[in-house]
């Protein structure tokens, strides 16, 4: 099969105005970035819904990720294209790729095969500048904190208790822990600091959860950035800098409209990672997709235990959303890896390894049911899959009472996901209101324990001394009723990235708790999780180059 780049060259994007016209978006609400991309103003949400009836929201998630690749984004796009082929009104709502993974291990993040969104090179690299705006706003606040201390520190900020970190959209492990202000009196006050990746920035989370510009302004104002020498909190509003942050974020607030190979509209906006943030595209993009189409299909990052849990417990609770259907993506290859098979051995049939790996699928089906939902399982087919292996997964789904479809959207585009689309449409009739995993009134300890036990299968949690100290501080601030956002290794249901399949009888170590008062949740760091990834030994960037025609090669 040709490479993703070779396939992309065979498709020509329709003018983006044709895609916007199909959704009936008023031209006055379009902000063009060339022929193939436009932003859609938030004011478009104030226009009357152009279609009768209510929209159906479909959530796509997956089993625990492996190095073999499950194809969650590819499945989301293929499913959207299948709805288009069935003559349905549909719009995708996806996250924006981060430069760090694109240039690091993952490569491009715009789908694959014949189920991609375009223009892939622009979406993967810079796009409309949203990540740059978020980075700039975040770092303006960082610079303002150090500048305030340098010029007299009238707020009495304790340099040892600054909790706001700088960010950049690049994997750079050497910046995780740094010392700033070196070089003499004129260079600032020396203190420890560090960088997170932009996808983990609280500004990213705030933008993705804000319902309007006014809401984002309020969130920025109430963002906790430090404590003074008396232990009292200092907020971003105290530095009188949030107006300038809003100015930097002005255009980034508006969702980006692009299209798939088959002309399915896609609103691509916001990009928090699910292992270190809340893992969902922006609330306004999801609402816009629902406003302008009868079917809105979105995804939640990494496995269901990470992105989808936060989708339900944070995004749905805040945005008053309730998915009508849940799709759980898996592959024969991934489940064989969970059964102990090496990546280099996945091409050969191994029903025994698959049988062992199916426990991972079992757990994710149960996890979906914890939210009072019944998933549709999508088996993303690879050429090496055998009928015996596919039949084994189908039988396991039958045992759980859930429907499943074998898909070939990577090779066949939308027609390869038609069976899945039909099952999703049928599942809507059985939809039940979602139930959160925990009540907000529960103590933070109880919320963490609920997620770790019900989503991960842990028997308990263990707090470090630092986490206990963080917990007392959060309780003193009166923020115990916020939801939690657990940062955890994505490659395992546990906090140990090397434990595959369905780990049992393990504890989750809670290392730190961070207040994200602007975003409106508590970040819970587990195990050895890092909020700034590093590059692999052979990063994807080594295989990229600009060809003589000005195109980008190697971005896949």
N, C-alpha and C positions, 0 to 999 in steps of 0.2 A: 504494500500500500504506500502511496506517496507520503512524503512528510507533510506536517501541518502547513508549513510555509508554501510548499509546492501546491497543495490543495487550495490555499488562500489565493494564490495567483490566478486560479481559474474562475474566481468569483469577482464580480464588479458590484460595488455598493450602489444601491439606489440613492438618489438625492435624499438627504435627510428630511427635507420638507415633505416628500411623499410618505415617509414613515410617520411623521407628525400629523399629516393630513388624515392618514388611515385611523389614527387615534382621535381625530377631531380636536386637536390642540390648536387653539387660536394662534394665528401667526404673531400676534402682539406679545405672546408669552415665550417666543423663541429667541434664543441668543446664540447666533451661529459661530461655530469654530471651524470654518472651512465648509466644504461640501458635504462631509460625511458625519459631522458631529454637531449637535447643538445642545445648549443647556435649556432647561424648561423652567421658567420663573415660578417661584412659590405661589405667585398670584394665580397660576393656573388652577390651583386647588380651590380657589374661591369661585371659579366659574361653575355653572350648573353641570351636573354629570350628564354627558352627552348620550348615555345609553340608559334604557329603562331597567328596572330591577337592581338587585344587589350583585356585587362582584364576589367571586369565590377566591379565597387565598389558599395557595398550595405551598407547603413547606417541604423542601428537599434537604435531607441530611444523609448520613452514611454510617456504616460500621467503622470501627477504629482504623485510622489510616495506616497503610504500610508502604514500604518502599516500592511496591509493585504498582501503586496508583489505582485509586478506585474510580476516578472520573466523575466526581460529584457535579462540578460545574458543567462538564460536557453533557452529563445526563440532564441537568436543568435546562440547558439550551436545546438539547434534542427533544425533550418533552415539550418545550414551548413551540418548537417547529412542528411537532406532531399535532398540537392543538391548531396551529395555523392550517395544516393540511386538512384537518377535519372541518375547516370553515368557521372555527370559533374565534371570538375576539379575545386576544391574549397579549399580555405584556410581561416581560421578565423584569425582576428587580434584583440586581446583582451587586456584589462588592467590587470596588476598584482594586486592581493589583497593586502591590507594593514593590518598589524598585529593589529592595533588599533581596527577597526571594527570587525575583525575576533574574537578577544578576548572580544569585548564589546557587542554591541547590535545585529549586523548583523549576526555574525557567518561566516561560509565559503562563498566564493564568486567564486565558480567554476561551477556554474550551479546547476541543481537539477534533481531528478528523474532519468530518462533514457537519459537525455541530460546534461551530465557533461564532463568536461575535467579532465584528470588524468596525474600523481598521485595527487589527491586533497590535501592530507595532506602536501605534500612537497610544492605544489604551494601556499597553504594558509599560511604556516609557513616557512619563510626564503627563500624558492625556491632556486635560484642560487646566492642569496646575493646581488641583485641589490639595494634593499632598504637600506641595510647596507652600501653599497658603497656610495650611495647618502647622507645618514645621515653623514657618516664620512667626505666626501668632504665638505658638508655644515658647519659642526662644526669645521673643520680645519680652514676654513675662519674666523669663529667666534673667535676661539682661537688666530688666528694671529692678529686680530684687537686689542684685549685686550693686547696681548703680545707687539705689537708695541707701544701702549700707555705706558705700564709699562717701556719699555726700552728707554724712552726719547721723544717719540712722535714727530719725525722729520716732519711728515706730518701735524702736528697740528690738529689731529682729535678731534673734540668736542665730549666728551663722552655723552653729552645730545642730540646729533644728529646722533647717530648710528642707522641705519635703518635695518641692517642685524641681523636676529634673529637665535637662535639655534633651532634645530629640533630633534625630536625622533619619532620613529614609534610606538607610544603607546598613547592611550587616557589617558591624565593626566591633569585634569583641574587645579591642584595645581601649575603647571609650567607655566601657561599662563602669569603671571606677577611675576617677581622675582627681587632680588637685587644680583648682583655678586660683587666679589672683597672684601667681608667682611673678617675681621680677622687680620688686621694690614697692615703695609707698604709692607711686603713681599708677600702679597696675591693678589696684583693688585689694580686697581683704582675702588672704589665702584661706581656703576652706576646701573640704572634700565635696565632690559632686560626681556627676556621671551622666551618661546618655542612655536613653531608651530608643527603640526604633519608633518612627512616627506612628505606625499602626497601633502602638501601645500608649500614645499620648492621650491624656484626658481631654485635650481639645478635640481629638478625633472622636472620642466617645460622646462628648457634648454635642458636637455637630450632628452625629448620627442619631442622637436621641431627641434633639430639639424639634419642636413642632412648628417653630416660626423664628424669625429674626429676634423678636422680642423675648422669646423663651431662651434663645441662645445667649442673649445679653444677660439675662438674669442668672443663667448657669455660670457664665464667666465671672460675674460679680461675686458669687458665693463660693468660688473655688478656694479651697484651703491651700495655702502655699508655704506656710512656715508658722513658727511659734515665737513669741517674744521671750525675753529673759525671765518673765514671770510665769511662763508656761501657757500664756493666753494665745488663742489662734489669731493668725494674720490671714486675711483673705485678699484675693486679687483686687477687689474694689478699693482696698485701702491704699493701693499703689497708683490709683487713678489712671490705669493703663488699659482698661477693658474696652473703652471706646475705640482706641487705635487697633486693638485686636479684632474688633468687629469690622473695622475698615479693611483689614487684611483678609478677612473671611467673607467679605461681601459676595463675591462671585461663587466662592466654594459652597455657599449655602444651597445653590440651585442644582438639582439633579441633571445628569448628563444623559442624553438620548442617543443611542446608536442602534445597530440592527444585527441580526444574525445573517448567515449565508442565505437563508431562505426568506429574508425580509421580516422576520419576527422582531417587533420593537423590544428594546432592552433599555431600561433605566439603570445606569451604572453609577453608583454614588456611595462614597464612604468605604473605608477598608480596615476596620479593626480586626486583628487576629482573634481567633476563638480560644487559643491556648493561653494568651496573655491579656486578652481584653474580652469584649462581649460578642465579637464574631458575627455581626449582622450588618447588612447594608443600612442606609439611613431610613429612618421612620418616614420622612417626607417622600422618599422615592417609592417606598412600599405603598403608602397611601395614594400616591399619584398613579401608580400602576393599577390599583384597585378603582380609582376614580375614572380612568379612561378605558378600562378593558373589563370584560366579563370574567376573565381568568387572570389572576396575578400569581406568577410563580417566582418564589424567592428561595434562597438557600441559607443555611447556617453553617459556618465554617467547621472544618475537621469532623470528628465523629459526633454522634447525637449527644454523647455525654458532655461535650464541651459547648459547641455553638448552639445546638438546639435547646439544651437546658436553659441557656441564657436568653435565647429567643423567647421562650415561654415565660420564664420567671422575671425577666427584666423588660424586654421590648414589648411583649404582648400585654403585660400588666400595665406598663406606662402608657402605651399607645392604644389600649383598648382594642387589641386585635385578637382574633381567634381563628386559626387556620381551619379550613374545611376539609383538608386532606393532608396527610403526611406521607412522603415517599422516603424510603430507606434504601440507599444505594449500597450494593455490595458486589463483589466479584469472586469467582472461583479462585483466582490467584491470591487475592488478599486473605481469603479464609484458609487456604492451604498454608500461607505464611503463619497465620495464627495457630495452625496445627503443627508448627515446627519445621515446615519446609523452607529451605534456603531460596533466596531470590533467583539464583542460577538454575534451580531445579524445577521451576514452576511449569515449564512447557510439557512435562510428562504427566500422565494421569496418575493421581494418587488419592484414591477414595478414602483411605484410612486417615491421611493428614487432613483432608477436607472434613471428615466426620469430627475430628478433634477441634478443628477451627470453627465449626458451626456453633460452638458454645458462645463465641463472640457475637454472632448474629442473634442467638437466643437472648443474650443480655440486652441488646439494643431494642429488640422487639418488646421485651418486658419494660424497658425504660420509656418507650413511647406510650405504653399502656398506663404507666404511672401518671401521665398527664390526661388520662381518660380518652386517649386517641387510639385508633387502630391503623397501623401503617400498611401501605402498599409497598412490597419489596420489589426493587428493580435490580435484576441480575444483569449487570453491564458485561456483555459477552466479549471475550477475547477469542482469537482464532484458535488458540491451543486448547480451549475448553472442550471437554468430551460430553457426550450425551449422558453418560452415567453420572458425571459430576453435576451437571445441570439438574438432572432428575433428583439427585440427593437433596439439593437445596430446595427444590419445589416441594418434596415430601416433608421437609422440616417446616416449611411455611404452612403447609396444610395442617400439620400437627398443632401449630399455634393458632390456627383459624384465620390466617391472613392470606390475602391474595398476592400473587407475584407474577411478574412478566419478565421474560428474557428479552433484552433490548440489544439492538445493533446500530444505534444512532451514530456511533463513531464512524462506522463504515458506510452507513446508508442515510444519514441525516434524519429528518423528521419521520420518514416512513419506517425507520427502524425502531421508533418508540410509539407507534400507533396503538399497539396492544396495551402498553403502559398508560397512555392517555385515556383510553377507554375505561381501564380499571380505576383510574383516579376519578374520572367523572362518576362512575358508579359508587365509589366510596363516599362521595359527598352526601349521598342519601342516608348513610349510616352515621354521619358525623354527630359527635357529642361535644358539649361545651368543655373546654379545657379546664383542668384543675391544677393550680400551682402546687409545687412540691412543698411549699411552706407558707405560713402566714407571716406577714411583715412584722406582726407584734411579737413573734417568737424571739428569744434572745439570739444573738449572733452565733453563739456556740451551737444552739439547736438548729439553726439554718444550715450551718456548715456540715453538721452531722447528718442532717436529712439528705443533702445532696450527695455526700460521700457514701452514704449507705445505699440510697435508692438508685443513684445514677452509676456509681463506680463499683458497687458491691463490696465496699470496705466493711469491716466489722466494727471499726471505731476510728477516731482521730487522735493525734498526739500534738499538743502545742509546745513549741519551744518557749524559752523564757522571754525572748523578744516578742513573740506573738502574744504572750500573756500580757506583756507591758502595753503593746499596741491595743489590745482589747480593752484594757482599763481606760486608756486615753479616749477611745471611741465612745465608750459609755459615758465618760465625763463630758464629752462634747454633746451628748444627747442625740447621737446619730444611730442608735441601735436598731431603729426600725427601717433602715435602708435595706434593700435587697443585697445579695452578695454576688460577686463575680470571681469565680475561682480560676486561678492561673495554674495550669497543670500540664504535664507532659502529654502531647497529643497521640503518641504512638502506643499508649497503654491505657487501659481503664484505671490503672493505679497511678501513683505518682512516681513510679519507677519505670522509665521508658523502655526497659529491657524485658518487662513482663508482658508477654503477648497472650492472645487467647482470652480466657476469662479468669483472671486472677481471683483467688479466694483467700480468706483469712489474713488479710493485710490491713495495716494501719496507714492512714494518710497523714503525713507530717505537715503541720501548718507552721510555716517559717516566719511569715510576716503578714500584717494586715495594713493596708493603706486606705486612707480616706479619699474617695473621689466625690467630694461633696457637690461639685458642679455637675458631673455626670449623674450623680444620684445613686451610687452604690459603693460598697466596700470591696476593694480588691484583696483577695486572699491568695497569697503566694504559697505554693506547696512544693515539697521536695527541693530539687535543685533547679527549678524553672528559672530561666533568664528572660528579661524583657528587652534585651538587645542580643539578637542572634549573631553568630559568627559565620564566616564564609567556609565552605568545605575545601578540601585539599585541591580539588579541580573545579572551581566555580563555573557556572554557565557563562559568565562574562568572557572567559577565555575562548569561547567558541563563537562569539558574536563579532560581526564586522559590518562596515558600510560598503555596499557594492558600488561600482561605477555609476549605476543609474540612480543612486541616492537611496536605495532600499536597504533595509536592515536584514542581514542574514544571521541565522543561528539562534533566533529568539523563539525557542519552542521547548 
